[in-house]
Amino acid sequence: MHHQSKTIVALAVFFCILCFGVVSRTAAEKAPSSKAAEPSKAKLIDAGTGLGTNHPEYEEGLSCNDCHEIKLDAATSATQVWLSGESPGRKAGEGLMPRERVWQEVVRLVGGIKLESKTFVLGTCMNNTPLTTTAEFTLDPAQKVLYGFHEMGTEKLAHIKNNPKVSLNWHQEFESFSDFRCCQIRGQAELLDGSSPEFEKIMIDFLPYEAGARVPPDATPQQREERLKGFRESLKKGFVITRITIDMATLASIDFTKDGFRRYQRWTR
């Protein structure tokens, strides 16, 4: 009898443990996970998108492009209308210049090497902070790139190193909209220092470095070359060449209308 009571008690305890384990496991399965959900990625938006009432809270000072990738709506962009859309005196698609002709106009407007290099406004951006500076650039029409020559340690070079996307603008001084000529360029920049095997060749072929060498007027051809070579070597220690691969060039010139084209034309690589 005593043995039978112990057996009953043991079975009761086992049953309670079993039931408690089942309940505990079921509760754990139903309980919400304590692991924090990963934040969802910001969606692609149009440039004209407004802030909705269901937009999550955000820190003061943030702008849309801090989180979102923003696309331009070609149907509503004023630039696109002037380039190819229906505009005053033009039906959509009329007045477009052939692509090769557009590039020829780029060369005509901003081409020229050495002392014929052009002064551009260069736009860069780092940490969401833009910067514009003026700098000399020379166009290589064959490779469709721009070369610039800059002293090391400048802010624009720090921008380019961290964000190679750049924008440039050149325009001829004008007094009215009857004689304007402008070229806006977007591209990818890379920095070439003195260790680059291309550095010296680019200087010789494109950049106007010779004036800084101060070659005596009466120097022989051999003396001149030695002076220039020594000067090039010294520049490798403190200067950087910027090579900008042109992705897009947008031209504005009233001259285009004389041949029946739109005043705004665009070339893309």
C-alpha positions as CSV (number, residue, x, y, z in Angstrom):
1,M,0.0,0.0,0.0
2,H,2.8,2.4,0.9
3,H,4.6,1.5,-2.2
4,Q,1.5,2.1,-4.3
5,S,1.1,5.6,-2.8
6,K,4.6,6.6,-3.8
7,T,4.0,5.4,-7.3
8,I,0.8,7.5,-7.5
9,V,2.6,10.6,-6.2
10,A,5.5,10.1,-8.6
11,L,3.1,9.9,-11.6
12,A,1.3,13.0,-10.5
13,V,4.6,15.0,-10.3
14,F,5.6,13.7,-13.7
15,F,2.3,14.7,-15.2
16,C,2.5,18.2,-13.7
17,I,6.1,18.7,-15.1
18,L,5.0,17.5,-18.5
19,C,2.0,19.8,-18.6
20,F,4.1,22.8,-17.4
21,G,6.6,22.2,-20.2
22,V,4.0,22.1,-22.9
23,V,2.3,25.2,-21.6
24,S,5.7,27.0,-21.3
25,R,6.7,26.0,-24.8
26,T,3.4,27.1,-26.3
27,A,3.5,30.4,-24.5
28,A,7.0,31.0,-25.8
29,E,6.0,30.2,-29.3
30,K,3.1,32.6,-29.2
31,A,5.0,35.4,-27.4
32,P,6.2,38.2,-29.7
33,S,9.9,38.2,-30.5
34,S,12.0,40.7,-28.5
35,K,14.4,41.1,-31.5
36,A,14.0,44.5,-33.0
37,A,12.8,44.6,-36.6
38,E,15.2,45.9,-39.1
39,P,14.3,49.4,-40.4
40,S,12.8,49.3,-43.9
41,K,14.9,50.9,-46.7
42,A,13.7,54.3,-47.9
43,K,11.9,54.1,-51.3
44,L,12.8,55.7,-54.6
45,I,10.9,58.9,-54.9
46,D,10.3,61.6,-57.6
47,A,11.8,65.1,-57.1
48,G,8.3,66.6,-56.7
49,T,7.1,64.1,-54.0
50,G,5.6,65.8,-51.0
51,L,5.9,64.7,-47.3
52,G,2.9,62.4,-46.4
53,T,1.1,62.3,-43.1
54,N,2.3,58.7,-42.6
55,H,6.0,59.5,-43.0
56,P,8.1,58.3,-40.1
57,E,9.7,60.8,-37.8
58,Y,13.1,62.1,-38.8
59,E,15.9,64.2,-37.2
60,E,15.8,67.9,-37.7
61,G,18.1,69.0,-40.5
62,L,17.7,65.9,-42.7
63,S,16.6,66.3,-46.3
64,C,14.9,63.8,-48.6
65,N,18.2,62.8,-50.3
66,D,19.8,61.8,-47.0
67,C,17.6,58.7,-47.1
68,H,15.9,58.4,-50.5
69,E,17.2,58.0,-54.0
70,I,15.5,60.8,-56.0
71,K,14.7,60.5,-59.7
72,L,13.8,63.4,-62.1
73,D,10.5,63.1,-63.9
74,A,11.3,63.6,-67.5
75,A,7.7,64.3,-68.3
76,T,7.6,67.4,-66.1
77,S,11.2,68.6,-66.1
78,A,11.5,72.0,-67.7
79,T,14.9,71.0,-69.0
80,Q,13.5,68.0,-70.8
81,V,10.8,70.1,-72.3
82,W,13.3,72.5,-73.8
83,L,15.5,69.6,-75.0
84,S,12.9,67.5,-76.8
85,G,9.4,68.1,-75.6
86,E,6.6,70.3,-76.9
87,S,7.7,73.9,-76.4
88,P,7.0,77.3,-78.0
89,G,7.4,77.0,-81.7
90,R,8.4,73.3,-81.5
91,K,6.6,70.0,-81.6
92,A,7.9,67.2,-79.4
93,G,10.9,65.6,-81.0
94,E,11.5,68.4,-83.5
95,G,14.8,70.3,-83.7
96,L,17.1,67.6,-82.3
97,M,20.7,67.8,-83.4
98,P,22.4,64.5,-84.5
99,R,24.5,63.1,-81.7
100,E,27.8,63.5,-83.5
101,R,27.0,67.0,-84.4
102,V,26.3,67.8,-80.7
103,W,29.7,66.5,-79.7
104,Q,31.3,68.7,-82.4
105,E,29.6,71.6,-80.8
106,V,31.0,70.6,-77.4
107,V,34.5,70.7,-78.9
108,R,33.8,74.0,-80.6
109,L,32.6,75.6,-77.4
110,V,35.1,74.3,-74.8
111,G,37.9,72.7,-76.9
112,G,41.5,73.8,-77.1
113,I,44.6,72.6,-75.3
114,K,47.5,74.4,-73.5
115,L,46.8,78.1,-73.3
116,E,43.4,77.6,-74.9
117,S,42.2,75.7,-71.8
118,K,38.9,77.0,-70.4
119,T,38.0,78.2,-66.9
120,F,35.1,76.2,-65.5
121,V,33.0,76.4,-62.4
122,L,33.5,73.0,-60.8
123,G,30.8,71.6,-58.5
124,T,31.6,68.9,-55.9
125,C,29.9,67.5,-52.8
126,M,30.9,65.6,-49.7
127,N,28.9,64.8,-46.6
128,N,25.9,66.4,-48.2
129,T,27.7,69.8,-48.4
130,P,28.3,71.2,-51.9
131,L,31.3,73.3,-53.0
132,T,31.9,75.3,-56.2
133,T,35.3,76.4,-57.3
134,T,36.9,77.8,-60.5
135,A,39.5,75.7,-62.2
136,E,41.2,75.4,-65.6
137,F,40.4,72.3,-67.6
138,T,41.5,71.0,-71.1
139,L,39.3,68.9,-73.3
140,D,40.6,65.7,-74.9
141,P,38.1,65.3,-77.7
142,A,39.2,61.8,-78.7
143,Q,38.7,60.3,-75.2
144,K,35.9,62.7,-74.3
145,V,37.5,63.6,-71.0
146,L,38.6,66.8,-69.2
147,Y,42.0,67.3,-67.6
148,G,42.7,69.7,-64.7
149,F,45.8,70.5,-62.8
150,H,45.6,71.3,-59.1
151,E,47.7,71.9,-56.1
152,M,47.5,69.1,-53.5
153,G,45.6,69.7,-50.2
154,T,42.7,71.7,-51.6
155,E,39.1,71.1,-50.4
156,K,37.8,70.2,-53.9
157,L,40.3,67.3,-54.1
158,A,39.1,66.0,-50.8
159,H,35.6,66.1,-52.1
160,I,36.5,64.3,-55.3
161,K,38.4,61.6,-53.4
162,N,35.3,60.8,-51.3
163,N,32.7,61.5,-54.0
164,P,33.9,61.3,-57.7
165,K,30.6,62.6,-59.1
166,V,31.1,66.2,-60.3
167,S,29.4,68.9,-62.3
168,L,31.0,71.6,-64.4
169,N,29.8,74.7,-66.1
170,W,31.3,77.0,-68.7
171,H,29.7,80.0,-70.3
172,Q,30.7,82.8,-72.5
173,E,30.0,86.2,-71.0
174,F,26.8,87.6,-72.5
175,E,24.7,90.7,-72.2
176,S,21.4,89.3,-73.3
177,F,19.6,86.1,-74.3
178,S,20.3,86.8,-77.9
179,D,23.9,85.7,-77.8
180,F,24.4,83.2,-75.0
181,R,26.6,80.1,-75.2
182,C,26.9,77.7,-72.3
183,C,28.1,74.1,-71.6
184,Q,27.1,72.1,-68.5
185,I,28.9,68.8,-67.9
186,R,28.4,65.9,-65.6
187,G,31.0,63.2,-65.1
188,Q,33.1,61.0,-63.0
189,A,36.4,62.3,-61.7
190,E,39.6,60.5,-60.8
191,L,42.9,61.8,-59.3
192,L,46.3,61.1,-60.8
193,D,49.3,61.8,-58.7
194,G,53.0,62.0,-59.8
195,S,53.3,58.2,-59.4
196,S,50.9,57.6,-62.3
197,P,52.6,56.6,-65.6
198,E,50.1,58.9,-67.4
199,F,50.9,62.0,-65.3
200,E,53.8,63.4,-67.4
201,K,52.3,62.5,-70.8
202,I,49.1,64.4,-70.0
203,M,51.1,67.4,-68.9
204,I,53.1,67.4,-72.2
205,D,50.2,66.8,-74.5
206,F,47.5,68.9,-72.9
207,L,48.3,71.1,-69.9
208,P,49.8,74.6,-70.0
209,Y,52.6,74.0,-67.6
210,E,55.5,75.5,-69.7
211,A,55.1,79.1,-68.5
212,G,55.9,78.1,-64.9
213,A,59.3,76.6,-66.0
214,R,60.6,80.1,-66.9
215,V,62.8,78.9,-69.7
216,P,65.3,81.7,-70.7
217,P,64.5,83.2,-74.1
218,D,68.0,82.4,-75.4
219,A,68.0,78.8,-74.3
220,T,69.0,76.1,-76.8
221,P,66.4,73.4,-77.7
222,Q,68.4,71.0,-75.5
223,Q,68.5,73.5,-72.6
224,R,64.8,74.2,-73.0
225,E,63.9,70.5,-72.8
226,E,66.1,69.9,-69.7
227,R,64.5,72.9,-68.0
228,L,61.0,71.6,-68.8
229,K,61.8,68.1,-67.8
230,G,63.2,69.2,-64.4
231,F,60.1,71.4,-63.9
232,R,57.8,68.5,-64.6
233,E,59.6,66.3,-62.1
234,S,59.2,69.0,-59.4
235,L,55.4,69.3,-60.1
236,K,54.9,65.6,-59.4
237,K,55.6,66.2,-55.7
238,G,52.9,68.8,-55.1
239,F,50.3,68.7,-57.8
240,V,47.5,66.3,-58.9
241,I,45.9,65.9,-62.3
242,T,42.1,65.5,-62.3
243,R,40.7,63.4,-65.2
244,I,36.9,63.8,-65.6
245,T,35.2,61.3,-67.8
246,I,32.2,63.1,-69.4
247,D,28.9,61.3,-69.0
248,M,26.7,64.1,-70.2
249,A,27.1,67.5,-71.8
250,T,24.2,69.9,-72.1
251,L,24.7,72.8,-74.5
252,A,22.8,76.1,-74.8
253,S,23.5,78.4,-77.8
254,I,21.3,80.7,-79.7
255,D,23.5,79.9,-82.8
256,F,21.8,76.5,-83.0
257,T,18.5,78.1,-84.1
258,K,20.2,79.5,-87.3
259,D,20.4,75.9,-88.6
260,G,16.8,75.0,-87.5
261,F,17.8,73.2,-84.3
262,R,16.7,73.8,-80.7
263,R,18.8,76.2,-78.6
264,Y,19.3,73.4,-76.1
265,Q,21.1,70.2,-77.1
266,R,22.4,67.2,-75.1
267,W,25.1,64.6,-75.6
268,T,25.4,61.5,-73.5
269,R,28.1,58.8,-73.4
